[in-house]
Amino acid sequence: MAGVSTDEAMRRAIALAARGLGTTSPNPVVGCVLLDPDGEIVGEGFHAYAGGPHAEIVALAQAGTRARGGTAVVTLEPCDHTGRTGPCSDALIRAGVARVVVAVPDPNPVASGGAGTLRAAGVEVELGVRADEAEAGNIAWLTATRRGRPYVIWKYAATLDGRSAAEDGTSMWITSEAARTDVHALRATVDAIVVGVGTVLADDPRLTVRNLRDGTLAIRQPLRVVVDSAGRTPRDARVRDAAADTWIATTAEVGAGPDGRVDLPALLTALHRRGIRAVLLEGGPRLAGGFLAAGLVDRVVGYLAPRLLGAGPTALLDAGVRTIGEAVDLEIVDVTRVGPDLRIIALPRKRES
């Protein structure tokens, strides 16, 4: 049987890494494929949960002695420190791996240095294979590590003319069941779901990850965060039930920004300290505007329903834009039909300084 190239192996490693989305925080998602000296796959693994074995360790256990003289293909630079598990760099050296191919260097100063340790032990190291693809798959953790605050995805649902509800306030349901199921899959990949208190007062959402067919809850639930400057969240609100942990973030606890409301950068810093690496911003056009105005949105996911209302609240309020030149420009990276609706994924473009 013909062996596989390191490029093909990296594609497989990236796909493996994606299996850990939503369960590894505060750790990254990582995939690893081990090739024997003939290029045959002899082991593979991914990091499944924080505190569990790293991808390299899973792959090495599967490969056994067949890893000796072979190549480890891994999406993130092998760690070089002892935390809840030992250094992956040492494990690869002990296994006799001759070459390590890495997609993305580790930006975490605590864990980085694996490439240097491997080279010092005589292991050949190659960096940058499919780096862009691996970076995209691990973007939440990489962003959080580099910036010290979680990666923020703003999700909204609207009609084709941008309305999030009818003029009388009714909004269930703007989009289809297929789109709502897709949102639950998105929720499952993040560590926290954030809404404003206005959304809680208007809609009383549960903000949980569940199966829409039978209503069962997922095993792992993101933290529910209500941005509530004055502590107006009702005691009987559904976000206060036992289905998931909830944090009512007030100015008294987080601090106030220039507008007198919860300081959003401070909120994200506090979430980062709690181990939150990916946030889904779901509810409140005013809150969404505040995040956008502060430059805190990293990804936009919009669900557009083939409906027209012509009146009613919009999906976004004041984002600090006063002229067309101040508009938040987006790069559309994906357009997919979800049932009768469209899902558009876009990234805010960096403004020229």
Solvent accessible surface area in square Angstrom, and as a share of the most:
residue,aa,sasa,rsa
1,M,215,0.96
2,A,89,0.69
3,G,36,0.34
4,V,49,0.28
5,S,55,0.35
6,T,31,0.18
7,D,59,0.30
8,E,94,0.42
9,A,1,0.01
10,M,0,0.00
11,R,135,0.49
12,R,82,0.30
13,A,0,0.00
14,I,21,0.10
15,A,54,0.42
16,L,3,0.02
17,A,7,0.06
18,A,50,0.39
19,R,143,0.52
20,G,0,0.00
21,L,77,0.38
22,G,9,0.08
23,T,61,0.35
24,T,4,0.03
25,S,36,0.23
26,P,51,0.32
27,N,38,0.19
28,P,20,0.13
29,V,10,0.06
30,V,14,0.08
31,G,0,0.00
32,C,0,0.00
33,V,0,0.00
34,L,0,0.00
35,L,6,0.03
36,D,27,0.14
37,P,95,0.59
38,D,116,0.60
39,G,15,0.14
40,E,42,0.19
41,I,77,0.39
42,V,12,0.07
43,G,0,0.00
44,E,41,0.18
45,G,5,0.05
46,F,51,0.21
47,H,4,0.02
48,A,39,0.30
49,Y,122,0.46
50,A,27,0.21
51,G,32,0.31
52,G,2,0.02
53,P,63,0.39
54,H,38,0.17
55,A,0,0.00
56,E,5,0.02
57,I,59,0.30
58,V,49,0.28
59,A,0,0.00
60,L,21,0.10
61,A,85,0.66
62,Q,98,0.44
63,A,3,0.02
64,G,43,0.42
65,T,126,0.74
66,R,135,0.49
67,A,0,0.00
68,R,150,0.55
69,G,33,0.32
70,G,2,0.02
71,T,17,0.10
72,A,0,0.00
73,V,0,0.00
74,V,0,0.00
75,T,10,0.06
76,L,8,0.04
77,E,16,0.07
78,P,1,0.01
79,C,12,0.07
80,D,47,0.24
81,H,59,0.26
82,T,101,0.58
83,G,45,0.43
84,R,168,0.61
85,T,36,0.21
86,G,37,0.36
87,P,29,0.18
88,C,1,0.00
89,S,0,0.00
90,D,54,0.28
91,A,9,0.07
92,L,0,0.00
93,I,55,0.28
94,R,171,0.63
95,A,25,0.20
96,G,19,0.18
97,V,5,0.03
98,A,50,0.39
99,R,65,0.24
100,V,0,0.00
101,V,0,0.00
102,V,0,0.00
103,A,0,0.00
104,V,7,0.04
105,P,71,0.45
106,D,12,0.06
107,P,45,0.28
108,N,40,0.21
109,P,114,0.71
110,V,103,0.59
111,A,8,0.06
112,S,38,0.25
113,G,34,0.32
114,G,0,0.00
115,A,8,0.06
116,G,44,0.42
117,T,42,0.24
118,L,0,0.00
119,R,120,0.44
120,A,94,0.73
121,A,53,0.41
122,G,69,0.67
123,V,12,0.07
124,E,103,0.46
125,V,16,0.09
126,E,65,0.29
127,L,73,0.37
128,G,40,0.39
129,V,24,0.14
130,R,80,0.29
131,A,33,0.25
132,D,126,0.65
133,E,72,0.32
134,A,6,0.05
135,E,45,0.20
136,A,61,0.47
137,G,34,0.33
138,N,12,0.06
139,I,45,0.23
140,A,24,0.18
141,W,19,0.07
142,L,1,0.00
143,T,9,0.05
144,A,0,0.00
145,T,39,0.23
146,R,123,0.45
147,R,131,0.48
148,G,33,0.31
149,R,25,0.09
150,P,0,0.00
151,Y,11,0.04
152,V,0,0.00
153,I,14,0.07
154,W,18,0.06
155,K,23,0.10
156,Y,50,0.19
157,A,31,0.24
158,A,0,0.00
159,T,0,0.00
160,L,109,0.54
161,D,56,0.29
162,G,28,0.27
163,R,59,0.22
164,S,31,0.20
165,A,8,0.07
166,A,24,0.19
167,E,139,0.62
168,D,114,0.59
169,G,47,0.45
170,T,84,0.49
171,S,32,0.21
172,M,135,0.60
173,W,127,0.45
174,I,18,0.09
175,T,16,0.10
176,S,25,0.16
177,E,71,0.32
178,A,43,0.34
179,A,1,0.00
180,R,48,0.17
181,T,68,0.40
182,D,33,0.17
183,V,16,0.09
184,H,17,0.07
185,A,61,0.47
186,L,33,0.17
187,R,21,0.08
188,A,42,0.33
189,T,47,0.28
190,V,1,0.00
191,D,9,0.05
192,A,0,0.00
193,I,0,0.00
194,V,0,0.00
195,V,1,0.00
196,G,9,0.09
197,V,14,0.08
198,G,42,0.40
199,T,23,0.14
200,V,4,0.02
201,L,83,0.41
202,A,84,0.65
203,D,69,0.36
204,D,52,0.27
205,P,24,0.15
206,R,87,0.32
207,L,5,0.02
208,T,0,0.00
209,V,10,0.05
210,R,36,0.13
211,N,71,0.36
212,L,55,0.27
213,R,200,0.73
214,D,95,0.49
215,G,40,0.38
216,T,77,0.45
217,L,86,0.43
218,A,40,0.31
219,I,187,0.95
220,R,79,0.29
221,Q,37,0.17
222,P,1,0.01
223,L,24,0.12
224,R,0,0.00
225,V,0,0.00
226,V,0,0.00
227,V,13,0.07
228,D,0,0.00
229,S,32,0.21
230,A,83,0.64
231,G,43,0.41
232,R,137,0.50
233,T,7,0.04
234,P,49,0.31
235,R,220,0.80
236,D,125,0.65
237,A,7,0.05
238,R,104,0.38
239,V,0,0.00
240,R,103,0.38
241,D,59,0.31
242,A,109,0.85
243,A,31,0.24
244,A,15,0.11
245,D,110,0.57
246,T,44,0.25
247,W,19,0.07
248,I,32,0.16
249,A,0,0.00
250,T,26,0.15
251,T,34,0.20
252,A,102,0.79
253,E,107,0.48
254,V,25,0.14
255,G,28,0.27
256,A,61,0.47
257,G,14,0.13
258,P,151,0.95
259,D,93,0.48
260,G,47,0.45
261,R,118,0.43
262,V,5,0.03
263,D,35,0.18
264,L,21,0.11
265,P,71,0.44
266,A,33,0.26
267,L,0,0.00
268,L,1,0.00
269,T,58,0.34
270,A,15,0.11
271,L,0,0.00
272,H,42,0.19
273,R,182,0.66
274,R,123,0.45
275,G,17,0.16
276,I,14,0.07
277,R,37,0.13
278,A,8,0.06
279,V,0,0.00
280,L,0,0.00
281,L,1,0.00
282,E,25,0.11
283,G,9,0.09
284,G,21,0.21
285,P,41,0.26
286,R,138,0.51
287,L,23,0.11
288,A,1,0.00
289,G,0,0.00
290,G,26,0.25
291,F,0,0.00
292,L,19,0.09
293,A,59,0.46
294,A,54,0.42
295,G,55,0.53
296,L,18,0.09
297,V,11,0.06
298,D,19,0.10
299,R,53,0.19
300,V,8,0.05
301,V,4,0.02
302,G,1,0.01
303,Y,2,0.01
304,L,33,0.16
305,A,2,0.02
306,P,86,0.54
307,R,130,0.48
308,L,135,0.67
309,L,73,0.36
310,G,58,0.56
311,A,35,0.27
312,G,18,0.17
313,P,62,0.39
314,T,51,0.30
315,A,14,0.11
316,L,64,0.32
317,L,78,0.39
318,D,88,0.46
319,A,14,0.11
320,G,41,0.40
321,V,52,0.30
322,R,165,0.60
323,T,81,0.47
324,I,164,0.83
325,G,71,0.69
326,E,66,0.29
327,A,31,0.24
328,V,44,0.25
329,D,84,0.44
330,L,73,0.36
331,E,76,0.34
332,I,103,0.52
333,V,68,0.39
334,D,52,0.27
335,V,82,0.47
336,T,48,0.28
337,R,177,0.64
338,V,18,0.11
339,G,42,0.40
340,P,68,0.43
341,D,2,0.01
342,L,69,0.34
343,R,49,0.18
344,I,41,0.21
345,I,26,0.13
346,A,3,0.03
347,L,53,0.26
348,P,36,0.23
349,R,138,0.50
350,K,183,0.77
351,R,151,0.55
352,E,169,0.76
353,S,162,1.04
